[in-house]
Amino acid sequence: MVSSMNHRETAYGLLRVTMGVIFLFYGIGKFTGGLTNFVGGMNQHFAGKLPAAMVIPFAYVLPFGEVISGLLIVLGLFTRVGLLVSGLLLIGLTFGTVMLGDAPTVAHNLQYALVNFVLLWLVDLNRYSLDSIFGRRSPAGFTPNK
């Protein structure tokens, strides 16, 4: 008999991998176009809205953060850390789009933030992951109700 927990764990794994793929490949895309090209484009895009001293460091960190968090989330390795990083990146990205007045992108980012929240909230369902294989299934001190 297959328990409902297996369905929930499978659903969690599918959502986790989907979120990870999005971050991983958006990050890779920024590298394939050239990191300096990406940073320069970001700086131009935000000219007059945010100071270059804020935009340039974030633009340099963003692709690395996306690739690292995406890879961690896809593999389910240090899943909570990967989701924390992706959540922090989403805050930065959303701040920038709010400053640009780009309401559709802000709404889109909020959807990603909601998925990120759900994944963090339900991390105890992270069975199909390297964390589970290595025995890091639940947060420290947390015992799920069975």
Secondary structure, 3 states (H helix, E strand, C coil): CCCHHHHHHHHHHHHHHHHHHHHHHHHHHHHHCCHHHHHHHHHHHCCCCCCHHHHHHHHHHHHHHHHHHHHHHHHCCCHHHHHHHHHHHHHHHHHHHHHHCCHHHHHHHHHHHHHHHHHHHCHHHCCCCHHHHCCCCCCCCCCCCC
